[in-house]
Amino acid sequence: MKNLIYLCLLSMTLLVACGKEDDPITPDACDSTNYTYTANTKAIFDGNCATAGCHDAASKTDGIDLSSYQGVIAAGTGRITAAIDHTGPVAMPYQQPKLPDATIQVIKCWVSKGAVQ
């Protein structure tokens, strides 16, 4: 009987944990972290967007330079969020799978906390 209870508890825990993976990512899920461009999102933009031939300072694909805070703000945080979440007219990264949900969540949290530098 004791093993059955443990098995039920484990199953319920796994169901809850797995269900969270499928939940939509929303800014409401942000914790009390003070998200900033420098501390939280710069590395994401540098490694995934502001790369050679894409949205770096030299290439500025579609006129978008995501290699600096000023460039990200000029591009529009709403536009960027829609692109990385694949809900806008353009999905980024281009011709690749979406960024990991945790990465998208960091950017959404940063935006929801005011897109502070």
Secondary structure as UniProt FT lines:
FT   HELIX           2..22
FT   HELIX           27..29
FT   HELIX           37..41
FT   HELIX           42..48
FT   TURN            52..55
FT   TURN            57..59
FT   HELIX           61..63
FT   HELIX           69..75
FT   HELIX           77..84
FT   TURN            85..86
FT   TURN            94..95
FT   HELIX           101..112
FT   TURN            113..114
//
